[in-house]
Amino acid sequence: MDRLLALLVRLRDGGNTVIVVEHDLEAIRMADWMIELGPESGERGGRVVFSGPISDAANSPLTGQYLTGARTIPLPEKRRKTGPRWIRLTGAREHNLRGVDIKVPIGALTAVTGVSGSGKSTLVHDILFRALEQRITGEHSAKQHLGERVGAFDELSGYESLDDVVLVDQEPIGRTPRSNPVTYIKAFDEIRRIFADVPLAKQRKYTASTFSFNVKGGRCEKCEGAGYIEVEMVFMADVYVPCEECDGTRYKPEVLDVKYQGKSVVEVLDLTVDQAIRFFPKEEKLGQALWQVQQVGLGYLRLGQPATTLSGGEAQRMKIARELTSSAKTTGKKLYVMDEPTTGLHLEDIRKLAAVLDRLVDAGHTVVLIEHNLDVIKLADWVIDMGPDGGDGGGKVVAMGTPEEIMKVKGSFTGQWLSKTADGGRRTAEIGR
């Protein structure tokens, strides 16, 4: 980041104008002028809430509060004790890894850190995750069927108490507009059941499937419940136009006659998660699922918002919400692997995410993150720092231990930067203007 910021400064000093969309506080501090949008996300955002020189950032309602240290992500009052149960991986030697040995505490939050190209993804994705998946489930993942394999290593042990291993990445939660937040967290089943219990629905002998746009019954058959018609363009990308039969609602007109609390199923799908929680105050099962989405900071999403419109960060948090919903129903212990879940997130979103990760660990699960964000790394119970550099200069474990122990290792870049945030405050920009 410091090298990148130095290049941006050179661009500016060369007489150029540089506009950066950024969340990193050091990048913002380097700016001459800041424009902040908000005040919140989704429909609650979209306005300029601050525009001025960076010296006046204290007047900004949110970002400026983090810049000045008025608002922070504090260190945990007490770190979890690591051990006595550990997952041990020895002899990892894929790509630039050089016979790496690591141990991961079960029932704790582990951050795998290091500069870009230091071997983090190879270690966590290609070896640890795939090897655990193969040992615990006894099967290869769908990706492995496409030619991907478990990276080379000598021995893996200590995973026997785990019931499953789950990769929570930023891949889309659905490839078509048919998938949306409520179908993904399986809350649409409850909504359809609620509508099927409406007196008019019973009178017409409608069932829960009548209110599904994925099966025949109540859906519009012209667009097959998609709400749009795909028009093939021979020499250009295909385009989608609203279905003329249902006007994009996805349903037959008679199905929309059924109202719950004055709203049709289409109008309910148009509610945000925050609005839906207030709209269904007595529906405990539905409310619990929606509450999990709200807790990961996605209360602004509409229930029926096409999955294809979600960003990678939003998709990843939806996956966490679904895992939180499912973990509340089961007693099994899982290991969750996440690759930079803070990508694209504001510090306020990161604060909410950190609380969610704590909930997963407090429920008895194990979380392993590949992470660069210092505010998350300092919250980890255990850190595995790779490096010291990238490519051929990396592939080694530079340090392994608690954040406090990592700070004492002179050869760890991560430790050096962590030491500057040890008081929970903000680190000072080291690149002069």
VOPAGU-2260 file (C-alpha; in pm, 1 decimal, decimal comma):
REM VOPAGU-2260
SITE   aa  ch    i         X         Y         Z
SITE  MET   A    0       0,0       0,0       0,0
SITE  ASP   A    1     277,5     243,6      86,4
SITE  ARG   A    2     448,6     177,9    -245,6
SITE  LEU   A    3     121,4     230,9    -430,3
SITE  LEU   A    4      52,8     554,5    -242,0
SITE  ALA   A    5     400,2     681,2    -327,7
SITE  LEU   A    6     321,9     626,0    -696,0
SITE  LEU   A    7      -8,6     813,5    -664,0
SITE  VAL   A    8     172,4    1105,2    -502,5
SITE  ARG   A    9     422,0    1110,9    -790,4
SITE  LEU   A   10     133,5    1116,7   -1038,2
SITE  ARG   A   11     -23,1    1411,8    -856,2
SITE  ASP   A   12     306,0    1596,8    -819,9
SITE  GLY   A   13     356,0    1554,9   -1192,4
SITE  GLY   A   14      56,7    1782,8   -1248,8
SITE  ASN   A   15    -201,1    1509,0   -1292,9
SITE  THR   A   16    -543,2    1479,3   -1127,7
SITE  VAL   A   17    -600,7    1152,2    -942,2
SITE  ILE   A   18    -944,5    1029,4    -828,3
SITE  VAL   A   19    -946,2     718,4    -610,9
SITE  VAL   A   20   -1238,1     515,0    -477,8
SITE  GLU   A   21   -1092,4     392,1    -150,8
SITE  HIS   A   22   -1160,6     266,7     202,9
SITE  ASP   A   23    -803,2     244,0     331,9
SITE  LEU   A   24    -745,0     519,5     585,6
SITE  GLU   A   25    -384,6     580,5     482,5
SITE  ALA   A   26    -487,0     630,6     120,5
SITE  ILE   A   27    -757,2     873,6     233,5
SITE  ARG   A   28    -510,4    1059,0     455,9
SITE  MET   A   29    -284,1    1110,6     157,1
SITE  ALA   A   30    -563,0    1284,6     -32,0
SITE  ASP   A   31    -594,2    1660,5     -64,5
SITE  TRP   A   32    -973,8    1650,7     -94,9
SITE  MET   A   33   -1232,7    1398,6      25,4
SITE  ILE   A   34   -1584,4    1334,6    -102,2
SITE  GLU   A   35   -1791,6    1104,3     118,3
SITE  LEU   A   36   -2115,2     941,0       7,0
SITE  GLY   A   37   -2380,2     812,5     245,3
SITE  PRO   A   38   -2498,2     842,1     508,3
SITE  GLU   A   39   -2558,7     465,4     487,0
SITE  SER   A   40   -2585,4     194,1     220,8
SITE  GLY   A   41   -2840,3     121,3     -50,9
SITE  GLU   A   42   -3145,5     344,1     -51,2
SITE  ARG   A   43   -3022,1     512,6     265,9
SITE  GLY   A   44   -2716,3     635,0      80,8
SITE  GLY   A   45   -2658,9     810,8    -248,5
SITE  ARG   A   46   -2597,7    1157,4    -105,3
SITE  VAL   A   47   -2283,8    1363,6     -60,6
SITE  VAL   A   48   -2244,8    1395,8     316,9
SITE  PHE   A   49   -1901,6    1559,2     310,5
SITE  SER   A   50   -1690,9    1737,3      52,2
SITE  GLY   A   51   -1384,3    1930,4     154,0
SITE  PRO   A   52   -1011,6    1932,6     228,6
SITE  ILE   A   53    -877,3    1637,1     422,2
SITE  SER   A   54    -782,8    1875,6     703,5
SITE  ASP   A   55   -1157,2    1922,5     766,3
SITE  ALA   A   56   -1228,9    1548,2     774,7
SITE  ALA   A   57   -1337,7    1571,0    1138,9
SITE  ASN   A   58   -1659,5    1721,6    1005,1
SITE  SER   A   59   -1737,8    1407,1     805,1
SITE  PRO   A   60   -2010,3    1197,9     974,5
SITE  LEU   A   61   -1841,9     855,9     948,7
SITE  THR   A   62   -1515,8     820,7     755,5
SITE  GLY   A   63   -1375,4    1130,6     922,9
SITE  GLN   A   64   -1452,2     984,4    1264,0
SITE  TYR   A   65   -1227,9     687,3    1184,5
SITE  LEU   A   66    -960,9     918,3    1039,9
SITE  THR   A   67    -943,5    1121,9    1359,9
SITE  GLY   A   68    -964,3     819,5    1589,3
SITE  ALA   A   69   -1297,8     932,0    1736,9
SITE  ARG   A   70   -1432,4     596,2    1620,8
SITE  THR   A   71   -1216,6     281,4    1614,0
SITE  ILE   A   72   -1230,1     -96,1    1598,6
SITE  PRO   A   73   -1093,1    -171,8    1946,3
SITE  LEU   A   74    -872,7    -461,6    2044,1
SITE  PRO   A   75   -1053,0    -747,4    2219,2
SITE  GLU   A   76   -1050,0    -714,2    2596,4
SITE  LYS   A   77    -921,7   -1068,5    2622,6
SITE  ARG   A   78    -791,2   -1303,9    2354,7
SITE  ARG   A   79    -913,6   -1659,8    2332,6
SITE  LYS   A   80    -671,4   -1920,8    2454,3
SITE  THR   A   81    -536,1   -2129,6    2167,5
SITE  GLY   A   82    -509,8   -2505,1    2198,4
SITE  PRO   A   83    -501,6   -2774,6    2315,4
SITE  ARG   A   84    -656,1   -2890,3    1985,2
SITE  TRP   A   85    -463,9   -2799,9    1670,3
SITE  ILE   A   86    -476,1   -2879,0    1300,1
SITE  ARG   A   87    -118,9   -2949,0    1190,7
SITE  LEU   A   88       0,1   -2937,5     830,4
SITE  THR   A   89     359,4   -3030,8     748,0
SITE  GLY   A   90     572,4   -3024,1     435,3
SITE  ALA   A   91     351,8   -2795,9     222,1
SITE  ARG   A   92     547,4   -2747,9     -99,5
SITE  GLU   A   93     322,7   -2627,6    -381,2
SITE  HIS   A   94     423,0   -2337,0    -611,1
SITE  ASN   A   95     659,6   -2116,5    -407,2
SITE  LEU   A   96     600,2   -2290,3     -71,5
SITE  ARG   A   97     918,2   -2447,0      60,7
SITE  GLY   A   98     828,2   -2733,2     292,5
SITE  VAL   A   99     607,4   -2516,4     512,6
SITE  ASP   A  100     485,1   -2642,9     852,8
SITE  ILE   A  101     190,0   -2468,1    1020,9
SITE  LYS   A  102     -57,9   -2526,9    1300,5
SITE  VAL   A  103    -409,4   -2382,1    1324,7
SITE  PRO   A  104    -593,4   -2366,3    1659,1
SITE  ILE   A  105    -939,7   -2526,0    1657,4
SITE  GLY   A  106   -1217,2   -2304,4    1793,3
SITE  ALA   A  107   -1029,6   -1982,2    1722,4
SITE  LEU   A  108    -989,0   -1706,3    1462,6
SITE  THR   A  109    -670,9   -1739,6    1255,1
SITE  ALA   A  110    -540,0   -1477,5    1010,3
SITE  VAL   A  111    -297,5   -1582,2     737,2
SITE  THR   A  112    -101,5   -1272,3     641,3
SITE  GLY   A  113     186,4   -1155,9     422,5
SITE  VAL   A  114     260,6    -941,6     118,9
SITE  SER   A  115     104,9   -1021,2    -218,1
SITE  GLY   A  116     254,9   -1334,5    -370,8
SITE  SER   A  117     391,6   -1465,8     -40,4
SITE  GLY   A  118     205,2   -1799,4     -74,3
SITE  LYS   A  119    -107,1   -1738,7     134,2
SITE  SER   A  120    -363,2   -1858,1    -120,4
SITE  THR   A  121    -157,3   -2160,7    -216,0
SITE  LEU   A  122    -124,8   -2260,8     148,0
SITE  VAL   A  123    -486,7   -2200,7     248,4
SITE  HIS   A  124    -682,1   -2276,8     -70,0
SITE  ASP   A  125    -474,7   -2524,4    -265,1
SITE  ILE   A  126    -352,5   -2730,9      26,8
SITE  LEU   A  127    -523,9   -2678,1     363,5
SITE  PHE   A  128    -882,3   -2637,9     241,9
SITE  ARG   A  129    -871,7   -2906,5     -27,1
SITE  ALA   A  130    -691,1   -3153,9     194,2
SITE  LEU   A  131    -938,2   -3101,3     479,9
SITE  GLU   A  132   -1232,0   -3131,9     241,3
SITE  GLN   A  133   -1097,2   -3459,3     109,1
SITE  ARG   A  134   -1029,0   -3601,2     455,8
SITE  ILE   A  135   -1349,4   -3481,9     627,1
SITE  THR   A  136   -1607,6   -3538,5     351,5
SITE  GLY   A  137   -1425,8   -3815,2     169,9
SITE  GLU   A  138   -1500,4   -3646,0    -159,9
SITE  HIS   A  139   -1338,0   -3408,9    -404,6
SITE  SER   A  140   -1499,9   -3069,6    -449,8
SITE  ALA   A  141   -1673,3   -2974,4    -773,3
SITE  LYS   A  142   -1372,7   -2758,4    -860,3
SITE  GLN   A  143   -1139,7   -3054,4    -823,1
SITE  HIS   A  144   -1347,5   -3240,7   -1078,3
SITE  LEU   A  145   -1252,7   -2960,7   -1320,1
SITE  GLY   A  146    -886,9   -3050,6   -1286,8
SITE  GLU   A  147    -785,8   -2880,8    -963,6
SITE  ARG   A  148    -608,9   -3100,2    -713,8
SITE  VAL   A  149    -482,6   -3100,3    -356,4
SITE  GLY   A  150    -141,1   -2934,7    -334,4
SITE  ALA   A  151     160,7   -3133,4    -220,9
SITE  PHE   A  152     222,6   -3182,7     151,5
SITE  ASP   A  153     352,8   -3451,0     387,7
SITE  GLU   A  154     103,2   -3485,1     671,7
SITE  LEU   A  155    -226,5   -3343,3     797,4
SITE  SER   A  156    -357,6   -3417,9    1147,9
SITE  GLY   A  157    -587,5   -3291,2    1423,4
SITE  TYR   A  158    -899,5   -3237,2    1211,7
SITE  GLU   A  159   -1097,0   -3528,4    1358,4
SITE  SER   A  160   -1323,3   -3307,6    1574,0
SITE  LEU   A  161   -1442,0   -3109,5    1269,7
SITE  ASP   A  162   -1765,1   -3206,2    1094,3
SITE  ASP   A  163   -1717,1   -2998,4     780,1
SITE  VAL   A  164   -1496,0   -2742,8     606,3
SITE  VAL   A  165   -1658,1   -2455,5     416,5
SITE  LEU   A  166   -1504,0   -2210,2     169,1
SITE  VAL   A  167   -1678,0   -1871,1     190,7
SITE  ASP   A  168   -1551,5   -1685,0    -116,2
SITE  GLN   A  169   -1668,9   -1385,1    -319,8
SITE  GLU   A  170   -1809,2   -1587,6    -608,7
SITE  PRO   A  171   -2170,1   -1492,7    -702,9
SITE  ILE   A  172   -2447,6   -1658,4    -500,4
SITE  GLY   A  173   -2636,1   -1718,5    -825,7
SITE  ARG   A  174   -2568,5   -1694,7   -1196,4
SITE  THR   A  175   -2917,9   -1585,8   -1298,8
SITE  PRO   A  176   -3168,8   -1322,0   -1177,4
SITE  ARG   A  177   -3385,6   -1608,4   -1045,7
SITE  SER   A  178   -3156,9   -1630,2    -744,6
SITE  ASN   A  179   -3197,3   -1358,1    -483,7
SITE  PRO   A  180   -3122,3   -1300,4    -113,1
SITE  VAL   A  181   -3435,6   -1475,4      20,9
SITE  THR   A  182   -3403,3   -1779,4    -204,4
SITE  TYR   A  183   -3034,4   -1807,7    -113,6
SITE  ILE   A  184   -3092,7   -1811,9     263,4
SITE  LYS   A  185   -3401,5   -2030,9     209,4
SITE  ALA   A  186   -3631,7   -1769,4     360,7
SITE  PHE   A  187   -3855,5   -1761,4      53,4
SITE  ASP   A  188   -4002,4   -2094,9     163,4
SITE  GLU   A  189   -4141,6   -1919,8     471,7
SITE  ILE   A  190   -4276,2   -1627,1     270,3
SITE  ARG   A  191   -4455,4   -1861,8      30,8
SITE  ARG   A  192   -4600,2   -2055,4     323,7
SITE  ILE   A  193   -4731,6   -1732,2     475,3
SITE  PHE   A  194   -4907,0   -1638,1     151,5
SITE  ALA   A  195   -5049,9   -1987,5     110,9
SITE  ASP   A  196   -5216,9   -1945,6     452,8
SITE  VAL   A  197   -5402,8   -1630,0     347,2
SITE  PRO   A  198   -5782,2   -1703,9     335,0
SITE  LEU   A  199   -5813,1   -1607,9     -33,9
SITE  ALA   A  200   -5525,1   -1843,0    -120,0
SITE  LYS   A  201   -5693,4   -2128,5      66,0
SITE  GLN   A  202   -6024,9   -2050,6    -104,1
SITE  ARG   A  203   -5856,0   -2077,1    -442,9
SITE  LYS   A  204   -5664,5   -2387,8    -328,0
SITE  TYR   A  205   -5329,3   -2222,8    -380,8
SITE  THR   A  206   -5026,8   -2391,7    -223,2
SITE  ALA   A  207   -4684,6   -2259,4    -132,6
SITE  SER   A  208   -4558,2   -2365,0    -476,0
SITE  THR   A  209   -4815,4   -2134,4    -637,1
SITE  PHE   A  210   -4609,5   -1843,0    -509,9
SITE  SER   A  211   -4284,5   -1976,5    -651,8
SITE  PHE   A  212   -4154,2   -1831,1    -976,7
SITE  ASN   A  213   -3935,1   -2137,3   -1036,7
SITE  VAL   A  214   -4210,0   -2397,0   -1096,4
SITE  LYS   A  215   -4530,9   -2410,5   -1295,7
SITE  GLY   A  216   -4846,2   -2298,1   -1120,8
SITE  GLY   A  217   -4863,5   -1931,7   -1030,4
SITE  ARG   A  218   -4572,5   -1807,3   -1233,1
SITE  CYS   A  219   -4601,2   -1636,1   -1570,8
SITE  GLU   A  220   -4541,1   -1905,9   -1828,8
SITE  LYS   A  221   -4442,4   -1667,8   -2108,0
SITE  CYS   A  222   -4119,5   -1576,4   -1925,8
SITE  GLU   A  223   -4125,8   -1887,8   -1702,7
SITE  GLY   A  224   -4106,0   -1673,5   -1392,2
SITE  ALA   A  225   -3794,9   -1483,3   -1499,2
SITE  GLY   A  226   -3974,6   -1151,1   -1536,9
SITE  TYR   A  227   -3784,2   -1079,9   -1856,6
SITE  ILE   A  228   -3738,0   -1215,7   -2206,2
SITE  GLU   A  229   -3389,3   -1279,9   -2339,1
SITE  VAL   A  230   -3333,4   -1136,3   -2685,2
SITE  GLU   A  231   -3043,0   -1290,3   -2871,8
SITE  MET   A  232   -2820,0   -1039,0   -3051,1
SITE  VAL   A  233   -2611,4   -1209,7   -3315,5
SITE  PHE   A  234   -2305,6    -985,6   -3307,8
SITE  MET   A  235   -2354,7    -826,6   -2964,1
SITE  ALA   A  236   -2426,9    -935,6   -2609,1
SITE  ASP   A  237   -2781,0   -1064,2   -2552,5
SITE  VAL   A  238   -3022,9    -816,3   -2398,5
SITE  TYR   A  239   -3314,3    -863,2   -2159,5
SITE  VAL   A  240   -3648,5    -686,1   -2185,5
SITE  PRO   A  241   -3937,2    -696,5   -1935,1
SITE  CYS   A  242   -4193,8    -965,0   -2008,4
SITE  GLU   A  243   -4500,4    -807,4   -2173,8
SITE  GLU   A  244   -4729,7   -1073,9   -2029,5
SITE  CYS   A  245   -4655,6   -1013,4   -1658,8
SITE  ASP   A  246   -4486,9    -671,8   -1690,7
SITE  GLY   A  247   -4184,2    -806,8   -1509,5
SITE  THR   A  248   -4372,7    -925,7   -1198,4
SITE  ARG   A  249   -4303,5   -1296,2   -1276,8
SITE  TYR   A  250   -4653,3   -1402,1   -1167,7
SITE  LYS   A  251   -4997,5   -1447,7   -1316,6
SITE  PRO   A  252   -5228,7   -1153,3   -1233,1
SITE  GLU   A  253   -5466,2   -1366,1   -1022,8
SITE  VAL   A  254   -5181,3   -1470,1    -790,4
SITE  LEU   A  255   -5119,0   -1104,6    -708,9
SITE  ASP   A  256   -5477,6   -1077,3    -583,0
SITE  VAL   A  257   -5361,3   -1255,3    -267,9
SITE  LYS   A  258   -5247,1    -998,2     -13,7
SITE  TYR   A  259   -5077,1   -1038,0     322,4
SITE  GLN   A  260   -5105,8    -726,6     539,8
SITE  GLY   A  261   -5202,5    -537,0     224,8
SITE  LYS   A  262   -4907,2    -649,4      12,1
SITE  SER   A  263   -4880,5    -902,9    -270,2
SITE  VAL   A  264   -4585,6   -1142,2    -292,8
SITE  VAL   A  265   -4424,1    -911,4    -549,9
SITE  GLU   A  266   -4455,4    -614,0    -315,9
SITE  VAL   A  267   -4306,0    -817,9     -31,7
SITE  LEU   A  268   -4009,5    -914,5    -250,9
SITE  ASP   A  269   -3959,5    -542,6    -314,0
SITE  LEU   A  270   -3907,7    -477,3      59,5
SITE  THR   A  271   -3557,6    -432,8     196,8
SITE  VAL   A  272   -3437,5    -676,1     462,1
SITE  ASP   A  273   -3473,8    -402,6     725,3
SITE  GLN   A  274   -3831,8    -330,1     614,1
SITE  ALA   A  275   -3922,2    -700,5     598,5
SITE  ILE   A  276   -3810,2    -759,3     957,6
SITE  ARG   A  277   -4057,1    -492,2    1069,5
SITE  PHE   A  278   -4325,5    -621,1     830,7
SITE  PHE   A  279   -4314,6    -978,9     966,8
SITE  PRO   A  280   -4280,4    -918,1    1345,0
SITE  LYS   A  281   -4451,3   -1244,2    1445,3
SITE  GLU   A  282   -4275,1   -1476,5    1199,4
SITE  GLU   A  283   -3989,8   -1603,0    1415,8
SITE  LYS   A  284   -3827,9   -1842,8    1167,4
SITE  LEU   A  285   -3834,8   -1590,0     883,6
SITE  GLY   A  286   -3727,1   -1308,0    1110,5
SITE  GLN   A  287   -3427,5   -1506,6    1237,8
SITE  ALA   A  288   -3299,7   -1568,6     883,0
SITE  LEU   A  289   -3347,6   -1203,7     784,6
SITE  TRP   A  290   -3183,2   -1089,4    1107,3
SITE  GLN   A  291   -2866,6   -1278,0    1013,0
SITE  VAL   A  292   -2854,3   -1086,5     683,0
SITE  GLN   A  293   -2904,1    -762,4     873,9
SITE  GLN   A  294   -2622,6    -851,9    1113,7
SITE  VAL   A  295   -2368,7    -880,3     831,2
SITE  GLY   A  296   -2457,6    -526,9     721,9
SITE  LEU   A  297   -2686,9    -609,7     429,1
SITE  GLY   A  298   -3016,4    -482,0     567,4
SITE  TYR   A  299   -3045,0    -247,2     269,3
SITE  LEU   A  300   -3075,5    -528,3      12,2
SITE  ARG   A  301   -3419,1    -597,9    -134,4
SITE  LEU   A  302   -3553,0    -947,7     -72,8
SITE  GLY   A  303   -3600,8   -1012,3    -443,1
SITE  GLN   A  304   -3290,8    -831,7    -566,3
SITE  PRO   A  305   -3130,8   -1041,6    -843,9
SITE  ALA   A  306   -2819,6   -1218,2    -720,7
SITE  THR   A  307   -2636,8   -1102,9   -1033,3
SITE  THR   A  308   -2647,1    -742,8    -904,4
SITE  LEU   A  309   -2463,2    -819,1    -578,7
SITE  SER   A  310   -2097,3    -724,8    -547,7
SITE  GLY   A  311   -1836,1    -982,4    -451,5
SITE  GLY   A  312   -1825,7    -850,1     -94,7
SITE  GLU   A  313   -2204,5    -859,4     -67,2
SITE  ALA   A  314   -2212,6   -1215,5    -202,3
SITE  GLN   A  315   -1953,6   -1324,3      53,2
SITE  ARG   A  316   -2148,0   -1170,6     340,7
SITE  MET   A  317   -2466,3   -1339,2     215,3
SITE  LYS   A  318   -2281,6   -1670,2     239,0
SITE  ILE   A  319   -2177,7   -1589,1     595,6
SITE  ALA   A  320   -2539,9   -1503,4     678,9
SITE  ARG   A  321   -2656,0   -1838,3     540,8
SITE  GLU   A  322   -2391,5   -2019,7     742,3
SITE  LEU   A  323   -2500,9   -1836,2    1057,0
SITE  THR   A  324   -2859,8   -1940,3     987,3
SITE  SER   A  325   -2766,0   -2304,5     930,4
SITE  SER   A  326   -2525,4   -2318,6    1226,7
SITE  ALA   A  327   -2810,4   -2216,1    1455,5
SITE  LYS   A  328   -2991,4   -2534,8    1351,8
SITE  THR   A  329   -2702,5   -2779,4    1381,2
SITE  THR   A  330   -2454,1   -2881,7    1648,3
SITE  GLY   A  331   -2168,4   -2978,8    1413,2
SITE  LYS   A  332   -1837,6   -2791,9    1426,1
SITE  LYS   A  333   -1705,1   -2644,9    1102,1
SITE  LEU   A  334   -1390,4   -2479,9     976,0
SITE  TYR   A  335   -1461,9   -2172,0     763,0
SITE  VAL   A  336   -1206,3   -2048,8     510,9
SITE  MET   A  337   -1242,6   -1690,2     385,5
SITE  ASP   A  338   -1023,7   -1502,6     139,2
SITE  GLU   A  339   -1000,7   -1131,8     227,5
SITE  PRO   A  340   -1360,6   -1086,6     343,4
SITE  THR   A  341   -1288,0    -716,3     403,8
SITE  THR   A  342   -1232,5    -643,6      33,8
SITE  GLY   A  343   -1448,6    -348,2     -68,1
SITE  LEU   A  344   -1569,0    -281,7     288,0
SITE  HIS   A  345   -1568,8      44,6     481,5
SITE  LEU   A  346   -1431,4      31,7     834,6
SITE  GLU   A  347   -1784,5      52,6     970,3
SITE  ASP   A  348   -1874,3    -258,3     767,0
SITE  ILE   A  349   -1555,3    -426,3     888,7
SITE  ARG   A  350   -1657,2    -355,4    1248,5
SITE  LYS   A  351   -1987,9    -535,8    1185,5
SITE  LEU   A  352   -1812,1    -822,5    1005,2
SITE  ALA   A  353   -1568,6    -867,5    1294,4
SITE  ALA   A  354   -1863,2    -910,6    1531,9
SITE  VAL   A  355   -2010,7   -1174,6    1300,0
SITE  LEU   A  356   -1681,2   -1365,8    1283,0
SITE  ASP   A  357   -1668,1   -1361,0    1662,5
SITE  ARG   A  358   -2016,6   -1512,0    1672,5
SITE  LEU   A  359   -1904,3   -1797,9    1448,1
SITE  VAL   A  360   -1604,3   -1872,8    1670,4
SITE  ASP   A  361   -1803,4   -1833,6    1992,8
SITE  ALA   A  362   -2045,8   -2093,7    1853,7
SITE  GLY   A  363   -1757,4   -2341,5    1850,1
SITE  HIS   A  364   -1647,6   -2309,4    1487,8
SITE  THR   A  365   -1297,5   -2241,5    1351,4
SITE  VAL   A  366   -1231,0   -1950,5    1114,6
SITE  VAL   A  367    -924,3   -1909,2     891,6
SITE  LEU   A  368    -888,5   -1580,2     703,2
SITE  ILE   A  369    -647,8   -1470,0     434,7
SITE  GLU   A  370    -626,6   -1104,0     528,4
SITE  HIS   A  371    -434,2    -779,4     479,1
SITE  ASN   A  372    -651,9    -548,2     685,8
SITE  LEU   A  373    -468,9    -458,0    1007,2
SITE  ASP   A  374    -791,6    -390,7    1195,9
SITE  VAL   A  375    -895,3    -752,2    1139,0
SITE  ILE   A  376    -550,4    -903,7    1188,5
SITE  LYS   A  377    -519,4    -740,4    1530,5
SITE  LEU   A  378    -847,3    -910,5    1634,4
SITE  ALA   A  379    -723,5   -1259,7    1543,2
SITE  ASP   A  380    -637,4   -1515,5    1809,0
SITE  TRP   A  381    -358,3   -1660,4    1594,8
SITE  VAL   A  382    -155,5   -1522,9    1302,7
SITE  ILE   A  383      42,1   -1714,0    1040,3
SITE  ASP   A  384     261,5   -1460,7     859,3
SITE  MET   A  385     398,6   -1569,1     520,0
SITE  GLY   A  386     682,9   -1412,9     325,6
SITE  PRO   A  387     904,2   -1235,9     372,1
SITE  ASP   A  388     848,4   -1112,4      16,0
SITE  GLY   A  389     646,7   -1229,4    -284,7
SITE  GLY   A  390     723,1   -1488,1    -552,7
SITE  ASP   A  391    1063,6   -1653,8    -514,3
SITE  GLY   A  392    1128,6   -1429,2    -215,0
SITE  GLY   A  393     832,5   -1574,8     -27,0
SITE  GLY   A  394     692,8   -1917,7      48,8
SITE  LYS   A  395     811,2   -1933,5     409,5
SITE  VAL   A  396     649,1   -1891,5     749,5
SITE  VAL   A  397     804,0   -1571,0     882,0
SITE  ALA   A  398     620,9   -1580,4    1213,9
SITE  MET   A  399     341,9   -1769,7    1385,9
SITE  GLY   A  400     163,7   -1678,5    1708,4
SITE  THR   A  401     -66,0   -1419,7    1864,2
SITE  PRO   A  402     -65,9   -1065,8    1718,8
SITE  GLU   A  403     145,6    -954,5    2016,8
SITE  GLU   A  404     401,9   -1226,9    1942,5
SITE  ILE   A  405     407,2   -1140,2    1571,2
SITE  MET   A  406     490,8    -778,3    1661,2
SITE  LYS   A  407     812,6    -894,3    1826,5
SITE  VAL   A  408     945,7   -1061,5    1508,4
SITE  LYS   A  409    1175,1    -811,6    1336,4
SITE  GLY   A  410    1157,6    -988,5    1000,1
SITE  SER   A  411     776,8    -967,2     981,4
SITE  PHE   A  412     636,4    -676,5     779,2
SITE  THR   A  413     294,8    -757,1     923,2
SITE  GLY   A  414     439,7    -739,2    1273,8
SITE  GLN   A  415     598,5    -401,4    1201,4
SITE  TRP   A  416     267,1    -251,4    1092,2
SITE  LEU   A  417      73,9    -419,3    1372,7
SITE  SER   A  418     307,2    -258,8    1625,5
SITE  LYS   A  419     193,1      80,6    1498,8
SITE  THR   A  420    -168,7      -4,3    1579,9
SITE  ALA   A  421     -99,0    -177,8    1911,2
SITE  ASP   A  422    -283,2      92,2    2105,1
SITE  GLY   A  423    -594,0      37,9    1892,9
SITE  GLY   A  424    -545,4     378,7    1734,6
SITE  ARG   A  425    -463,2     476,0    1380,5
SITE  ARG   A  426    -118,7     441,8    1234,0
SITE  THR   A  427      48,0     756,0    1104,1
SITE  ALA   A  428     105,6     791,5     731,4
SITE  GLU   A  429     477,2     760,5     660,5
SITE  ILE   A  430     475,2     902,7     312,2
SITE  GLY   A  431     506,5    1281,1     315,6
SITE  ARG   A  432     298,9    1493,9      88,6
